[in-house]
C-alpha cells in the first residue's frame, strides 16, 4: 500500500513537470527562446535522438515509466 507522502511526492512531481512544459525549453544566445514552450520540445524532441543533443530527451520516457511504477 502506498503511503500518503509517496503519493504527495508523485503528485508534486507530475504537477511541476506540467508547469515546466509551459516554459521556454532553452535559449541559444539570444533574448528570444529558440523553440518556445517545452511542450513543443516534448512533442518533437524524439526526432533528435540520433544526435548528441537528443540523448537527453530519453529522460522523458524514463520519467513516465517511473511515474507508472511509483
N, CA and C atoms as a LAMMPS dump frame, in Angstrom:
ITEM: TIMESTEP
0
ITEM: NUMBER OF ATOMS
210
ITEM: BOX BOUNDS ff ff ff
-5.0000000000000000e+02 5.0000000000000000e+02
-5.0000000000000000e+02 5.0000000000000000e+02
-5.0000000000000000e+02 5.0000000000000000e+02
ITEM: ATOMS id mol type element x y z
1 1 1 N 0.842 -1.182 0
2 1 2 C 0 0 0
3 1 3 C 0.883 1.24 0
4 2 1 N 0.513 2.197 -0.818
5 2 2 C 1.312 3.408 -0.913
6 2 3 C 1.042 4.331 0.267
7 3 1 N 2.093 4.978 0.705
8 3 2 C 1.935 5.915 1.81
9 3 3 C 1.459 7.252 1.273
10 4 1 N 0.932 8.046 2.149
11 4 2 C 0.429 9.359 1.764
12 4 3 C 1.557 10.252 1.267
13 5 1 N 2.726 10.159 1.884
14 5 2 C 3.832 11.015 1.464
15 5 3 C 4.335 10.639 0.079
16 6 1 N 4.346 9.355 -0.266
17 6 2 C 4.808 8.98 -1.605
18 6 3 C 3.809 9.427 -2.661
19 7 1 N 2.519 9.374 -2.358
20 7 2 C 1.507 9.88 -3.29
21 7 3 C 1.635 11.388 -3.458
22 8 1 N 1.916 12.088 -2.378
23 8 2 C 2.081 13.536 -2.442
24 8 3 C 3.296 13.903 -3.289
25 9 1 N 4.386 13.161 -3.128
26 9 2 C 5.573 13.427 -3.926
27 9 3 C 5.333 13.118 -5.404
28 10 1 N 4.6 12.065 -5.694
29 10 2 C 4.261 11.739 -7.08
30 10 3 C 3.41 12.842 -7.687
31 11 1 N 2.399 13.29 -6.972
32 11 2 C 1.552 14.381 -7.451
33 11 3 C 2.367 15.649 -7.675
34 12 1 N 3.243 15.985 -6.738
35 12 2 C 4.072 17.181 -6.87
36 12 3 C 4.993 17.068 -8.081
37 13 1 N 5.554 15.893 -8.316
38 13 2 C 6.433 15.684 -9.461
39 13 3 C 5.688 15.878 -10.777
40 14 1 N 4.513 15.302 -10.889
41 14 2 C 3.707 15.448 -12.113
42 14 3 C 3.293 16.9 -12.296
43 15 1 N 2.888 17.553 -11.223
44 15 2 C 2.463 18.952 -11.284
45 15 3 C 3.601 19.86 -11.766
46 16 1 N 4.776 19.709 -11.187
47 16 2 C 5.925 20.537 -11.575
48 16 3 C 6.339 20.254 -13.018
49 17 1 N 6.269 18.995 -13.435
50 17 2 C 6.605 18.634 -14.812
51 17 3 C 5.692 19.364 -15.791
52 18 1 N 4.38 19.352 -15.534
53 18 2 C 3.457 20.013 -16.444
54 18 3 C 3.597 21.531 -16.403
55 19 1 N 3.96 22.09 -15.272
56 19 2 C 4.247 23.525 -15.207
57 19 3 C 5.469 23.851 -16.065
58 20 1 N 6.477 22.998 -16.015
59 20 2 C 7.694 23.216 -16.803
60 20 3 C 7.427 23.157 -18.299
61 21 1 N 6.438 22.417 -18.72
62 21 2 C 6.119 22.329 -20.144
63 21 3 C 5.615 23.65 -20.71
64 22 1 N 5.176 24.566 -19.861
65 22 2 C 4.707 25.868 -20.328
66 22 3 C 5.841 26.882 -20.469
67 23 1 N 7.021 26.532 -19.995
68 23 2 C 8.158 27.448 -20.004
69 23 3 C 9.026 27.225 -21.247
70 24 1 N 9.816 28.243 -21.646
71 24 2 C 10.733 28.05 -22.772
72 24 3 C 11.716 26.925 -22.478
73 25 1 N 11.986 26.104 -23.495
74 25 2 C 12.85 24.946 -23.324
75 25 3 C 14.302 25.304 -23.112
76 26 1 N 14.835 26.177 -23.948
77 26 2 C 16.213 26.611 -23.801
78 26 3 C 16.435 27.868 -24.623
79 27 1 N 17.506 28.576 -24.322
80 27 2 C 17.891 29.769 -25.063
81 27 3 C 19.19 29.483 -25.783
82 28 1 N 19.352 30.057 -26.955
83 28 2 C 20.578 29.848 -27.725
84 28 3 C 21.233 31.192 -28.041
85 29 1 N 21.676 31.881 -27.015
86 29 2 C 22.433 33.111 -27.184
87 29 3 C 21.628 34.306 -27.644
88 30 1 N 20.333 34.298 -27.447
89 30 2 C 19.526 35.448 -27.82
90 30 3 C 18.489 35.706 -26.734
91 31 1 N 17.765 36.8 -26.887
92 31 2 C 16.742 37.134 -25.902
93 31 3 C 15.484 36.297 -26.085
94 32 1 N 15.216 35.836 -27.295
95 32 2 C 14.008 35.06 -27.574
96 32 3 C 14.279 33.569 -27.488
97 33 1 N 13.324 32.797 -26.999
98 33 2 C 13.519 31.345 -26.97
99 33 3 C 13.599 30.78 -28.377
100 34 1 N 14.397 29.761 -28.542
101 34 2 C 14.591 29.168 -29.859
102 34 3 C 13.367 28.373 -30.285
103 35 1 N 12.798 27.572 -29.402
104 35 2 C 11.678 26.714 -29.769
105 35 3 C 10.361 27.082 -29.094
106 36 1 N 10.365 27.955 -28.145
107 36 2 C 9.139 28.273 -27.439
108 36 3 C 8.901 27.329 -26.275
109 37 1 N 7.631 27.061 -25.976
110 37 2 C 7.313 26.271 -24.785
111 37 3 C 7.883 24.861 -24.817
112 38 1 N 8.113 24.331 -23.651
113 38 2 C 8.675 22.992 -23.521
114 38 3 C 7.791 21.907 -24.097
115 39 1 N 6.487 22.159 -24.21
116 39 2 C 5.598 21.147 -24.783
117 39 3 C 5.999 20.848 -26.23
118 40 1 N 6.462 21.856 -26.95
119 40 2 C 6.933 21.646 -28.318
120 40 3 C 8.166 20.76 -28.346
121 41 1 N 9.058 20.976 -27.405
122 41 2 C 10.255 20.141 -27.325
123 41 3 C 9.917 18.712 -26.94
124 42 1 N 8.916 18.554 -26.098
125 42 2 C 8.49 17.209 -25.722
126 42 3 C 7.92 16.467 -26.931
127 43 1 N 7.143 17.179 -27.747
128 43 2 C 6.488 16.539 -28.885
129 43 3 C 7.43 16.234 -30.044
130 44 1 N 8.427 17.121 -30.292
131 44 2 C 9.314 16.906 -31.441
132 44 3 C 10.722 16.49 -31.042
133 45 1 N 10.988 16.393 -29.769
134 45 2 C 12.34 16.079 -29.304
135 45 3 C 12.841 14.715 -29.724
136 46 1 N 11.95 13.776 -29.933
137 46 2 C 12.372 12.422 -30.308
138 46 3 C 12.988 12.385 -31.695
139 47 1 N 12.763 13.424 -32.516
140 47 2 C 13.395 13.492 -33.837
141 47 3 C 14.918 13.57 -33.727
142 48 1 N 15.426 14.104 -32.636
143 48 2 C 16.862 14.346 -32.48
144 48 3 C 17.572 13.259 -31.689
145 49 1 N 16.939 12.119 -31.487
146 49 2 C 17.554 11.069 -30.671
147 49 3 C 18.877 10.603 -31.274
148 50 1 N 19.017 10.577 -32.582
149 50 2 C 20.26 10.141 -33.211
150 50 3 C 21.419 11.094 -33.007
151 51 1 N 21.127 12.355 -32.693
152 51 2 C 22.201 13.329 -32.467
153 51 3 C 22.57 13.353 -30.983
154 52 1 N 23.639 14.019 -30.669
155 52 2 C 24.071 14.111 -29.274
156 52 3 C 23.09 14.861 -28.4
157 53 1 N 22.451 15.901 -28.947
158 53 2 C 21.514 16.708 -28.166
159 53 3 C 20.24 15.946 -27.855
160 54 1 N 19.843 15.009 -28.691
161 54 2 C 18.611 14.277 -28.484
162 54 3 C 18.685 13.224 -27.402
163 55 1 N 19.877 12.89 -26.959
164 55 2 C 20.04 11.873 -25.921
165 55 3 C 19.322 12.262 -24.638
166 56 1 N 19.335 13.533 -24.29
167 56 2 C 18.698 13.975 -23.051
168 56 3 C 17.179 13.853 -23.113
169 57 1 N 16.595 13.82 -24.315
170 57 2 C 15.152 13.671 -24.438
171 57 3 C 14.683 12.321 -23.89
172 58 1 N 15.555 11.329 -23.898
173 58 2 C 15.19 9.997 -23.415
174 58 3 C 14.829 9.986 -21.929
175 59 1 N 15.118 11.054 -21.224
176 59 2 C 14.714 11.148 -19.823
177 59 3 C 13.192 11.21 -19.694
178 60 1 N 12.506 11.701 -20.709
179 60 2 C 11.041 11.79 -20.649
180 60 3 C 10.379 10.421 -20.561
181 61 1 N 10.654 9.483 -21.478
182 61 2 C 10.012 8.178 -21.325
183 61 3 C 10.433 7.446 -20.048
184 62 1 N 11.657 7.657 -19.614
185 62 2 C 12.106 7.041 -18.362
186 62 3 C 11.294 7.611 -17.189
187 63 1 N 11.067 8.916 -17.198
188 63 2 C 10.262 9.54 -16.15
189 63 3 C 8.839 9.013 -16.163
190 64 1 N 8.26 8.843 -17.351
191 64 2 C 6.898 8.305 -17.449
192 64 3 C 6.834 6.883 -16.895
193 65 1 N 7.857 6.084 -17.155
194 65 2 C 7.911 4.725 -16.598
195 65 3 C 7.991 4.753 -15.072
196 66 1 N 8.811 5.643 -14.554
197 66 2 C 8.945 5.761 -13.093
198 66 3 C 7.602 6.165 -12.479
199 67 1 N 6.913 7.111 -13.096
200 67 2 C 5.598 7.502 -12.584
201 67 3 C 4.629 6.326 -12.627
202 68 1 N 4.711 5.526 -13.667
203 68 2 C 3.814 4.391 -13.825
204 68 3 C 4.022 3.345 -12.73
205 69 1 N 5.274 3.124 -12.35
206 69 2 C 5.576 2.109 -11.35
207 69 3 C 5.63 2.634 -9.929
208 70 1 N 5.486 3.943 -9.768
209 70 2 C 5.54 4.539 -8.415
210 70 3 C 4.251 4.291 -7.647
